[in-house]
């Protein structure tokens, strides 16, 4: 364990130096260089310990599928200029609700343009959108996609240092795929910002590479960038605090409470970035009167492996303790079908309920909460 920690620290320093000494856009588009944290899911996704088995043909087929996929940006626009662009996420398990910025949008009295990243399996062009909304495409047009792939592959061949800890071809192709994903967001957003000329851009700020590309884009176009911290900060959280290059840093980071504001002020290396606290009560503060029943709300992160860990644990508990009642929830980025299939459990005991209800209703019903790293637990504790 200690050797692993030392190894991860060595990698973090190496990646940090790469990003701090070079402002190349493609370099900053490689997700693995932004060492988000030491969570097993992140470490596994980047294959740092070389334990992951990649099927090269499968990775290549996914790249080709994305290349030939017929999709396009979807928009329902009724205004030419806007004051603020809010970049959020279209999730699998949510219809039209913006779980990240809904309450903020209600309070803003300015012209808003809603832009979403598509995290669903449905093509963007097939969605019915609300007014003044744009849904980014899952790919660019044929020519732009081809040019982007060529540019990224050419850059990769000439900068093999980014693959120092990734020797397998499958692993490198996977990292290239992540890079292309980030650049697709950048290219589409650039076109939108030039057209609508917002004064500011708000986006979720959790430590991902594409967030830094947004900051870079805003700096280039003289637009203010506002990062809203929406995820839980764990002891190993790293990239969210780092100053890679000034043009890749947000102008302001908004935290949901004083606790996280103090963490940022203590750990952040973003010297030119303002840290502003938005008290929970200012956004969506609610008082909950918890149930006296032995209801336990199970809140995994939006990661399949985390769902498996918590649901399997609570399933075993439920079978042995019939007096306990469990409410299972999943993050909106996931779908119940894929979660249940992975669990391989199709006959649940009567004291387990699968919930598609509102989070606040489930909180109100529950006396306890079972979690590991879910941000929803903050709402449950309020």
LOPA-164180 format. One record per residue: x negated, y, z of N, C-alpha, C, O in turn. Coordinates in steps of 0.02 Angstrom, whole numbers, plus 32768, in hexadecimal, padded with zeros to 4 digits. Example, Ala and Ser with C-alpha at 12.3 -4.5 7.8 and 13.67 -1.06 7.14 Angstrom:
! LOPA-164180
7D6C7EE481867D997F1F81867D6C7F5B81867D387F5A81A7/7D7E7F9081627D547FCB81657D7B8002818A7D6280398192/
***
This chain:
! LOPA-164180
7FD77FC480008000800080007FD5803F80007FE2806E7FDA/7FA18040802B7F75807A802F7F4F80857FEE7F4480BD7FD8/7F3B804D7FCF7F1880527F8E7F46806F7F597F3080967F2E/7F86805B7F5B7FB780757F2B7FC080C07F347FC480E57F03/7FC380D77F727FCC811E7F807F9081467F667F98817B7F47/7F54812D7F737F17814E7F5B7F1681517F0F7F0181837EF1/7F2C811A7EF07F2E81177EA77F60814A7E8B7F52816C7E5A/7F9B814E7EA97FCE817E7E937FB781C67E9C7FC381F07E71/7F9481D37ED27F7982177EDD7F4582297EA87F4182627E92/7F1E81F87E957EEC82027E607F0E82137E1E7EF882407DFA/7F4381EF7E0E7F6881FA7DD17F8882407DD17F8682647DA0/7FA682527E097FC782937E0F7F9682CC7E027FA682FC7DDE/7F5B82C77E1E7F2882FB7E147F1282FE7DCB7F0683347DB0/7F0C82C47DAB7EF782C17D657F2C82E27D397F1C830B7D0E/7F6B82D07D437FA282ED7D1C7FA883387D287FB3835F7CF9/7FA0834C7D667FA583937D787F7083BC7D527F7E83F27D38/7F3383A27D517EFC83C57D2E7F0A83CA7CE37EFD83FE7CC4/7F2583947CC67F3683957C7E7F6783CE7C6E7F5C83F47C3F/7F9B83D37C967FD084047C897FBA844C7C9A7FD0847B7C7A/7F8F84527CCC7F7984967CE07F4584B37CB17F3C84F07CB0/7F2484897C8B7EEE84A27C607F0284A67C167ED984B97BEC/7F4084957C077F5684967BC17FA184A77BBF7FC984867BE0/7FB384DA7B997FFA84EE7B97801E84D47B59805484EC7B48/800184A37B37802084867AFB8065846B7B0B806F84477B3B/8096847D7AE180DC846B7AED80E6841F7AEC810A84057B16/80C883FC7ABD80D183B47AB980B383917AF680D083627B11/807983A97B0C805B838D7B48808A83927B84809483637BAA/80A883CD7B8A80D683D97BC3811983B67BBA814583BB7BE5/812283947B81816183707B75815D83277B8B818F83047B8C/812183107B9E811A82CB7BB5812F82C57BFE810F82E07C2B/816682A27C098185829E7C4C815782817C81815782987CBA/812E824F7C6E8106822D7CA180D0825B7CBF80B9824E7CF7/80BD82907C9B808A82BE7CB580A582E77CF0808082FD7D1B/80E782F17CEF810783137D28811982DD7D5B814F82C17D5A/80EA82D07D8780F3829A7DB8812A82AF7DE9811D82D37E19/816782987DDC81A182B17E02819C829F7E4C81A282CB7E76/819182617E5B8189824A7EA0817082017E9E816581E57E69/816981E47ED98150819F7EDD8189816D7EE4817F81347EF9/81C681827ED4820081567ED681F2811B7EA781DA81257E6F/820280DD7EBC81F580A27E92821280A87E4C81F5808F7E1C/824B80C97E45826A80D07E03823F80F97DD4823780E77D99/822381317DED81F8815B7DC381B781367DB281A181357D79/819981187DE5815A80F47DDB816480BB7DA8813980B07D7E/819C80997DAD81AB80627D7F81B7807B7D3881A0805C7D08/81DA80B47D3281EB80CE7CF081AD80E37CC981AD80E27C8B/817980F77CEC813B810C7CCB810780D47CC780D280DC7CA9/8117809A7CE680EC805F7CE380A5806D7CFB807580557CDD/809E80937D30805D80A67D4A803580687D617FF980647D57/805980397D8180367FFE7D9B80357FC47D6980217F8C7D7A/804A7FD37D2B80457FA27CF4806A7F617D0380547F2B7CEE/80A27F667D2880C87F2A7D3981037F207D08811E7EE97D03/81147F547CE5814F7F527CBB813E7F2F7C79810B7F3C7C5A/816B7F027C6481617EDF7C2481897F037BEE81C77F057BF1/81677F1E7BBD81877F417B86818A7F147B4981587EF67B35/81C57F117B2B81CD7EF07AEB81C17F257AB681EC7F4F7AAA/81877F227A9581747F557A6581A97F5C7A2E81B97F937A19/81C37F237A1781F57F2579E282357F4779F982567F6B79D3/82477F3C7A3882827F5B7A54827A7FA67A5A82A67FCD7A49/823F7FBB7A73823080037A79823180247A34824D805A7A2C/821280037A048210801E79C08256802279A1826780527980/827E7FEE79AD82C27FEE799282EC802579B083178042798E/82E1803479F08305806B7A1082F180AE79F2831B80DA79E8/82B180B679E3829880F479C382B780FB797D82CC81317969/82B780C4795882D380C57914831E80D27916833980F878ED/834080B37946838880BC794E83998106795B83C88122793F/837181247987837B816B7996836E81967959838E81CA794E/833E81817931832C81A778F5836381A678C0837281D978A1/8382816C78B783B58166788383FB8173789D842B81737876/8402817D78DE8443818978FC846481C778DD844481FA78D4/84A481C178CF84C981F878B184EE821E78E88526820C78FB/84D08253790084F0827D793284E082C6792384B282D578FD/850682F2794284FA833A793785118361797485388348799C/84F7839D797A850A83C879B2855583D979AD856E83E47976/857683DA79E585BF83E679E885CB84287A0B85AF84347A41/85F5845279F0860184937A0F864884AC7A04866784A179D0/866184CE7A3886A384EF7A35869785367A50869E85427A8C/868685637A24866F85A67A3786A185DB7A2286BA85DB79E9/86AF860A7A5186DD86417A4186BF86857A5286E286B77A54/867E86867A5F865D86C67A6C861886C77A4B85F886937A44/860287027A3885C387087A14858787127A42855286F67A36/8590873A7A77855A87477AA5857087347AEC85AB87397AFD/8541871F7B158551870B7B5A851F872A7B8A84E987417B77/8533872B7BCA850687467BFE84DA87107C1B849F871B7C29/84F786D47C2584D0869E7C4384E1865C7C22851C864D7C15/84AE86357C1484B685F17BFA84AB85C17C34847785C57C56/84D985937C3F84D285617C7484C9851D7C5484F685037C33/848E85007C5E847F84BE7C42848D84897C78846C84877CAC/84BC845E7C6984CF842A7C9984CE83E67C7684AD83DD7C43/84F383B57C9284EE83707C7B853283517C6F855D83527C9B/853B83347C348577830E7C24856982C67C39853F82A47C1C/858E82AF7C6D857F826F7C8B85B2823A7C7885E982497C61/85A081FB7C8285CA81C37C6D860B81BF7C93864081B17C75/860881CA7CD4864181BB7CFF866A81F97D11869281F77D40/8661822F7CEB8686826D7CF786A382857CB6868182847C82/86E2829A7CB6870382AE7C7886EB82F37C6286BF82F97C38/870683287C7F86F4836B7C6986D683957CA286C483CF7C97/86D183787CDD86BB839F7D16866F83A67D17864B83767D08/865783E17D28861083ED7D31860183E77D7B860F84147DA2/85E483AE7D8F85DA83A27DD785A083CC7DF3859883D07E30/857983EB7DC8854084127DDF8550845C7DE7853A847C7E17/857684787DB8857F84C07DB785C884D77DB985D585127DAE/85F784AA7DC6863E84BC7DC3864F84F67DF2867085267DDE/863884F27E30864985277E60862685687E508641859E7E5B/85E885637E3585C385A07E2385E685C47DE985EA86017DE8/85FD859D7DB9861F85BA7D7F865E85E17D92866F86137D73/868085C87DC686BD85EA7DDD86AD862F7DFB86D8865B7DFA/867286367E15866086747E37863F86A87E09864086E47E18/862486917DD1860386BF7DA3863786E47D7A866386C67D5B/863287257D7A8662874F7D55864687677D12865E87987CF5/861487447CF985F587587CBA860587257C83862286F07C91/85F387367C4685FF87097C0D85CF86CE7C10859286D77C0F/85EC86927C1585C486557C1D85C8862A7BDE85FD86247BBF/858F860E7BCC858D85DB7B98857A85997BBA854485947BD8/85A585677BB6859885267BD4857684F87BA1859084EB7B6B/853B84E17BB4851584B27B89850784737BB184F384777BEB/8512843A7B91850A83FA7BB484D983CD7B9084D583CC7B53/84B383A77BB8848983707B9E84B483317BA184D383237BD5/84B6830B7B6C84E082D07B6884BD82937B86848C827A7B6A/84D7827B7BBF84BB823F7BDF84E782027BD584DB81CE7BF4/851982077BAB854781D07BA1853281A67B64850281B67B41/8556816F7B59854881457B1F8572815B7AE2856D813D7AAD/859B818F7AEB85C581A97AB685A081DF7A90857F820A7AAE/85A581DF7A4E858482127A2685A182577A3685DD825D7A41/857782897A38858C82CC7A4A85C482E77A1C85F283097A33/85C082D779DD85EF82F179AC863682D779B7866682F2799B/863E82A379E08680828479EB86A5829F7A2886DC82887A37/868882D07A4B86A882EC7A8686D783257A7586CA834B7A45/870D832C7A9B873783677A99871F83967AD0871E83847B0A/870C83D27ABD86EC84007AEC871A843A7B018747844D7ADD/870D84537B3D8730848F7B54871484CC7B2F86E284C77B0C/873685047B38872085427B1786DB85577B2F86C8854C7B68/86B685757B01867385907B0F8645855B7B2C862285657B5E/864685217B0B861D84E87B2285F784CA7AE7861184C57AAF/85B984B87AF4859084967AC3857584557AE2855D84557B1B/857A841F7ABD855E83DF7AD3852383CF7AA5852C83C67A69/84E883CB7AC184AC83BD7A9984B083787A7984CB83497A95/849583747A3E849583357A19846183057A378431831A7A56/846D82C57A2D843D82927A458401828C7A1683D182697A26/840482AF79DD83CB82B179AF83CF82F07984840383127983/83988300796283978339793583AC832178EF83B982E578E5/83AF834E78C083BE8337787C8383830E7860834D830F787D/838E82EC782A835D82BC7810831782DA780782E682BD781E/8314831377E682D3833177D882B0834878188274833C7821/82D5836A784482B78382788382A1834978AF826D834C78D0/82C9831478AF82B882D978D7827782BA78BD824B82A778E4/827382B4787B82378297785C81F982C1786B81C582A6787E/81FF8303786381C6832F787081B1832D78B98175832E78C9/81E2832878E681D48326792E81AE82E6793F817D82E87965/81C482AE792581A3826E7932815B82707918812D8259793A/8151828A78DC810E828E78BF80E082BA78EB80A782A878F8/80FA82F3790080D38321792A80BF8301796C808583077981/80EE82DE798C80E082BF79CD80AE828579C58081827E79EE/80B7825C79918088822479878043823E797680118225798F/803F8271794B7FFE828F793A7FDC82AC79787FA082A37982/800382CF79A17FE782EB79DF7FCF82B47A0D7F9A82BA7A2B/7FF5827E7A127FE382467A3E7FA182267A297F7782167A53/7F98821C79E87F5A81FE79CF7F1D822A79DD7EE6821179E7/7F28826B79DD7EF1829A79E87EE882AE7A317EBB82D47A41/7F1382947A5C7F0F82A37AA47F1B82647ACD7F4A82617AF5/7EF282337AC27EFB81F37AE47EF081F87B307F0081C97B54/7ED782317B477ECD823B7B8F7F0F82397BB57F1082297BF0/7F4682487B927F8782467BB57F9D81FE7BC47FCA81F37BEC/7F7C81CE7BA27F8C81877BAC7F5581637BD37F4E81267BCD/7F2F81887BF97EF7816B7C1D7F0D81307C497EE880FF7C4F/7F4781357C687F6081017C957F9680D67C747FBB80B37C96/7F9A80DB7C327FCD80B47C0D7FAC80977BCE7FAB80B77B99/7F92805B7BD47F6C803D7B9E7F9880147B6E7F86800B7B34/7FD17FFC7B877FFB7FD17B5E80207FFA7B29803580327B36/80267FDD7AEE80497FFF7AB68092800C7AC880AC80437ABB/80B37FDB7AE680F97FE37AF98103801B7B2B813380427B25/80D680207B5B80D980557B8D80D0809A7B6C80F380C97B7D/80A0809F7B3E809480DF7B1C80CF80F47AF080E2812F7AEE/80EC80C37ACE812780D37AA5816180EB7AD0818781177ABC/816880CE7B0B819C80E27B398192812B7B4F81C281517B54/8154813D7B5D814481827B71815081B37B38816681EB7B44/8140819E7AFC814D81C87AC0819881D37AB881AE820A7AA6/81BF819F7AC4820881A47AC0822381D77AF1824F81FE7AE0/820881D77B2F821D82087B61820A824F7B4C8231827E7B57/81D082567B2D81B982977B1481E982B17ADF81FB82EC7AE0/81FC82867AB1822A829A7A7B826E82B07A98828C82E07A7F/8285828E7ACB82C382A07AEC82C082E87B0682EF830F7AFC/828982F97B278281833C7B43827D83717B0C829983A87B13/825B83617AD6825383917A9F8294839C7A79829F83D27A5D/82BE836A7A77830083737A57832983A77A7D834A83D17A5F/832683A37ABF834983D57AE8832C841B7ADB8351844B7AD1/82EA841F7ADA82C8845F7ACF82DB847E7A8B82ED84B87A88/82D884567A5682E484707A13832D84887A0B833984BD79ED/835C84637A2683A284787A2083B184B57A4A83D584E27A35/839584B67A8683A184EF7AB38382852F7A97839D85657A9F/834885287A78832785627A59835585847A26835B85C17A25/8373855D79FC83A0857779C983DD859979E983F385CE79D1/83F7857C7A1E843185987A41842085DA7A638447860A7A5F/83E685DD7A8383D2861A7AA683C686547A7683D8868D7A84/83A886457A3E839C867A7A0B83DF869579F083E586D179E4/840F866979E8844F867D79CC847986A579FD849686D879EA/847E868F7A3C84AC86AD7A6C848C86E17A9B84B087067ABD/844B86E37A9D842587167AC2843D87217B0A844D87597B1D/843F86EC7B32845286F67B79841B871A7B9E83E087197B8A/842E873B7BD583FB875D7BFE83D9872C7C2D83A187397C44/83FB86F57C3C83DE86C47C6A83F7867D7C59842B86747C3A/83D0864B7C6F83E286057C6683DE85E27CAA83AC85E87CCD/841485BF7CBC841585987CFB8414854E7CEA843585387CBB/83EF85287D1083E984E07D0383D884BB7D4383BE84D97D72/83E6847A7D4583D484527D7F8388844C7D81836784417D4E/836C84527DBD832384507DC5831184177DF58319841E7E31/82F883DF7DD882EB83A37E0082A583887DF7829383567E16/827D83A77DCB823983917DC2822B836E7D8081F8834C7D79/825983767D4F825183557D0F822D83817CDC822C83BF7CE3/820F83617CA981E883857C77821383B67C4F81FE83EE7C42/824F83A27C3B827883CD7C10828A840F7C33829684417C12/828D840E7C76829C844B7C9C8264847E7C91827084BA7C8B/822684667C8F81ED84937C8581EC84AE7C3D81D584E67C31/820484857C0E8209849D7BC8823C84D67BC3823385057B9D/827284D07BEA82A485067BEC828585467C068291857C7BEC/825D85407C3B823B857B7C57820E859B7C23820D85D87C1B/81E885727BFF81BB858B7BCB81E285AF7B9581CF85E57B7F/821A85917B80824485AE7B4C826085F27B63826186227B3C/827685F57BA0829186347BBB825C866A7BBF826986A47BAF/822086577BD381E986887BD681DA86A37B9081CF86DF7B88/81D986787B5E81CA868C7B1981FF86BC7AFE81F086E87AD5/823E86B37B14827586DC7AFA828A87147B2A82BC87367B1F/8262871D7B5F826F87527B8F82B4874B7BB082DA877A7BB6/82C2870D7BC5830086FC7BE882EF86E37C2E82BE86BF7C36/831686F57C5F830B86DF7CA4831F86957CAB835386807C91/82F5866F7CCE830486277CD88312861A7D2282EA862B7D4E/834D85FD7D30836385EF7D74836985A37D7E839585847D60/833F85877DA7834385407DB6836A85347DF6835B85527E2A/839C85097DF283C584F97E2D83B284B47E4683BD84827E24/839684B17E82838284727E9F83C1844B7EB383E784617EDE/83CB84127E93840983EC7E9C83FD83A67EB7842D83837EC8/83BF83907EBB83B1834C7ED2838E834E7F16837483817F2C/838F83157F37836E830E7F78832283137F6F830682F67F41/830283377F9C82B983397F9D82A083067FCF82B28309800A/827782D77FB9825C82A37FE4821382B47FF381F582DE7FD1/81F58294802681AF82A58038817E82A27FFE814D82C77FFD/818A82757FCD815A826E7F96816B829B7F5A814982977F27/819F82C47F5F81B082F27F288173831C7F17815283377F43/816583237ED6812683427EC2812E83777E8B811E83B17E96/814683637E51814683907E17817183CE7E22816384037E05/81A483C87E4A81D283FF7E5681AF843B7E7781C784737E73/8176842D7E98815184627EBC8115847D7E9780F784AE7EAC/8102845D7E5F80C1846C7E4080C284A67E0F80F384B17DEB/808B84CB7E0F808085027DDF805384E77DA8801684E67DAE/807284D17D71804C84B37D3A802E84EA7D0E7FF284EC7D03/805885147CF5804585517CD0807B85847CDE80B685717CE1/806A85C37CE6809C85F57CFA80D885F77CCB811085FF7CE1/80CB85EF7C89810385F27C5A813185B67C5F816785B77C42/811C85837C83814785487C8B816A85477CCF818785147CE2/8167857D7CF4818685827D3681C785AB7D3381CA85DB7D0D/81FB85987D5A823885C07D5A822D86037D7C8201860A7DA6/825686357D6A825286767D8B826D86737DD2825286927E00/82A4864F7DDA82C386487E1C82D885FF7E2682F085DF7DF7/82CE85E57E6382E885A47E76831C85B07EAD830D85CF7EE0/835885987EA2838D859D7ED48393855B7EF9839985267EDA/8391855E7F3B839A85227F6483DF85237F8483FB85587F8F/83FC84E87F93844084E67FAE844584F87FF8847C85078010/840D84F8801C840F8507806383CB851D807D8399851A8059/83CA853380BB838C854D80DA8358851780E2831C852480DE/836F84DA80EE834084A280F88313849A80BB82D6849580C1/83328498807F830B8490804282E484D0803082AE84CD8013/83008509804282DC85478036829A8547805D8266855B8042/829C8530809B825F852D80C4822C84FB80A881F0850680AB/824684C3808D82198491806F81F484B0803381B884A8802B/821A84D4800981FC84F37FCE81C785277FE4819185297FC8/81D8854F801481AA85838029816B85668049813685858048/8171852B80648138850A8084810D84E4805180D084E58056/812D84C28020810984957FF380FE84AF7FAC80D384967F88/812584E27F99812284F87F5380E1851D7F4280C885467F69/80C6850E7F07808C85317EEC80A185647EB7807785807E94/80E285707EB080FD859D7E7E80FD85E47E9A813085FD7EB1/80C486047E9980B986447EBB80E2867D7E9E80F686AA7EC2/80F0867C7E5D811586B27E3C816186A37E38818786CC7E1E/8175866A7E5381BC86577E5081DE86687E9281C686567EC8/8217868A7E8E823D869A7ECA8265865E7EE1828186397EB8/826986537F228291861E7F3F82CC863F7F6382C286657F92/830886307F4D8344864F7F6A837386197F82838285E97F5E/838B86207FBF83B985F07FDD840186027FCD8416863B7FD6/842685D17FB6846F85D87FAE848E85AB7FE3848F856E7FDC/84A785C9801884C685A2804C84FE8577802F8522858C8002/8505853A80498537850C8030857D852B803385A685208007/858A8551806885CD856E807185DC85A1803A861685AD802B/85A785BE801C85B385EE7FE785C885CD7FA685E785EC7F7B/85B6858C7F9E85C5856A7F618604853F7F67863385467F40/860385127F97863D84E57F9B864184C67FE0864884897FE6/863E84EE8014863D84D58058868284BB806B86B484DE8062/8685847E808386C58462809886BB844180DB8686842680EA/86EF8442810486EE84218144871183DE813D874983D98125/86F083AB8154870D8369814F871C834E819486F4835581C2/8755832F819B8767830E81D9876282C381CB878F82A581AE/872B82A681E1871E826081CE8751823181ED876C823D8223/875C81FB81CB878C81C881E1877281A4821F8736819D8229/87A0818E8248878E816782828785811D8271876D80F58299/879A810B8234879380C7821E874980B7820F872180E48205/87398077820E86F48062820186E6806081B686CE802E819C/86F48098819586E6809D814D869E80B58143868980E68161/867A80928118863480A4810A862F80B680C0863C808D8094/861C80F380B38615810B806E85CE80FA8056859D810F8075/85CA80D58020858980BF8005857780EC7FCA859A80EF7F98/853E81107FD1852A81437FA084E581357F8484B3814F7F9E/84E0810C7F50849F81027F2F848D813C7F0184B981637EEE/844E81417EEF843981727EBD8451815C7E78846A81247E70/844981877E47845E81767E03842C814A7DDF841881587DA7/841781157E0083E580E67DE7840080A07DF08411808D7E28/840580787DBB842180347DC18402800A7DF884267FE77E1C/83C0800D7E00839F7FE47E3383B37FF97E7983B77FD07EA7/83C1803B7E8383D780537EC4841E803C7ED3842E802C7F0C/8448803A7EA0848C80207EA884897FD77EBD84AC7FC27EEB/845D7FB17E9C84567F6A7EAC84417F617EF4845D7F377F18/84107F887F0B83F67F817F4F842C7F8F7F8384367F677FB1/844E7FC87F7D84807FDC7FAF84C07FB37FAB84DD7FA27FDE/84D67FA47F6E85147F7E7F67850B7F357F7D85377F177F9B/84D17F197F6D84C47ED47F8284BF7ED07FCE84D97EA17FED/849F7F017FEC84987F04803584DD7F0A805684ED7EE58084/85067F39803D85487F44805B85777F0A804C85A47EFC8073/856E7EE9801285967EAE8001858B7E76803485BB7E57804C/854C7E6A8045853C7E37807785587E4A80BC85707E1F80E1/85547E8B80CD856F7EA2810C85BB7E99810F85D77E848141/85DB7EA980D886247EA580D4863D7E5D80DD86717E5280FB/86187E2D80C3862B7DE780C986267DCF8112864C7DA48127/85F57DEA813685EA7DD4817B86107DFD81AF861A7DE781E7/86277E3A819A86497E6781C9868A7E8081AA868C7EB4818A/86BF7E5981B486FF7E698195871F7EA881B2874C7EC58194/87077EBE81EC87237EFA820B87077F3B81ED87207F7181FA/86D27F3481C486B57F6D81A286D17F73815C86D97F418139/86E07FB1814786FA7FBD810486C97FE980DE86B5801E80F6/86B67FD480A386847FF8807B86A58019803E86CF7FFA801C/86928056803186A8807A7FF5866B80837FC8863B80A57FDA/866D80637F8E863580677F60864080A07F2E867480A57F0F/860E80CA7F28860E80FF7EF585CF80F97ECA859C80E07EE1/85D381107E8C859781157E63858E815C7E4B85BD81837E47/8550816D7E3A854181AE7E1E856381B37DD9856581817DB5/857D81EE7DC785A081F57D86857581E57D49859081DC7D13/853481E17D51850A81D07D17850F81867D0584F881727CCF/852C815E7D31853381167D26857C81037D1885AA812B7D22/858580C57D0185C880AA7CF685D0806A7D2085A080447D29/860C80607D39861880267D65860A7FE47D4185F17FB47D60/86197FE07D0286117FA17CDD85C97F897CE085BD7F4E7CEE/85987FB57CD385527FA17CD385397F917D19850E7F667D22/85557FB47D4B85407FA87D9185597F647DA985337F3E7DC6/85997F567D9C85B77F167DB285957EDB7D8F858B7EA77DAE/85857EE37D4F85647EAD7D2A85207E9D7D48850C7E637D4D/84FC7ED17D5C84B97EC67D7984BF7EA57DBE84967E7B7DD0/84F47EB87DE384FE7E9A7E2585107E507E2085027E287E4C/85327E3F7DE785497DFB7DDC857A7DE67E13857A7DAC7E29/85A37E157E2985D77E097E5B86197E217E3E86217E5C7E30/86487DF37E3586877E057E1586C37DFD7E4286F97E177E34/86BB7DD97E7986F17DD27EAA86DC7DF37EEC86BC7DD37F16/86EE7E317EF386DB7E567F2F87097E457F6987457E3A7F5F/86EE7E437FA6871A7E3A7FE087497E757FE9873D7EAB7FCE/877F7E6A800D87B37E9D8015879A7EDC803887B87F128032/87647ED5805E874B7F10808387167F38805C86F17F5F8079/87147F2D801A86EB7F587FEE871A7F777FBA873F7F547F97/87167FB97FB487407FDC7F83871380017F5286E680267F67/871E7FF87F1286FB801D7EDF8720805F7ED4875C805F7EC6/86FD80967EDB871E80D77ED9870E80FD7E9886D481027E83/874381187E7B873C81487E44875B818B7E5B876A81B67E32/876381907E9B878481CA7EB8875482057EBF871881FE7EB2/876F823D7ED3874782797EE18718826C7F1C872C824C7F4D/86DA82847F1886A9827A7F4D86C382927F9086BB82707FC3/86E382CD7F9186FA82EA7FCF873182C07FF0873582BD802D/875A82A07FC7878E82747FE2876F82378003878682218038/873B821C7FE3871981E27FFF86F581F4804086F381CC806F/86D98230804286B78247807F86E9824C80B886DB823880F0/8722826780A88757827080DB876F822E80F7878282298131/876F81FA80CD878681B880E387538194810E876481658132/871481AA810B86DD8182812786C3819D816986C381D98176/86AC816E8191868E818081D18642817D81CD861F81A281F0/8628815181A285E08149819A85CC814E815085F6814B8123/858B815681468571815B81028532813080FC850681348127/852D810880C784F380DF80BB84D080F8807C84EF80FA8047/8491810C8082846E812A80498423811F804F840B81088083/83FF812F801A83B5812F801B839981718002836D818E8023/83B181897FC9839681C87FAF83C981F27F8A83B682207F66/840881E47F93843C82087F6E8447824E7F89844982597FC6/844D827E7F5B845A82C37F6F84A082CC7F8B84AD82FD7FAE/84CE829E7F7C851382A37F948517829F7FE0854882B57FFE/84E382837FFF84E5827D804884E682C1806A84FE82C880A2/84CB82F4804784CC8337806385148350806A8526836F809C/853D8341803885848353803B85A5832C807485CF83478098/859382EC807C85B182C280AF85A182DB80F585CA82D48123/856682F780FD8551830F813F856F8352815285718364818D/85878377811F85A483B9812E85E583B08154860583E18165/
***
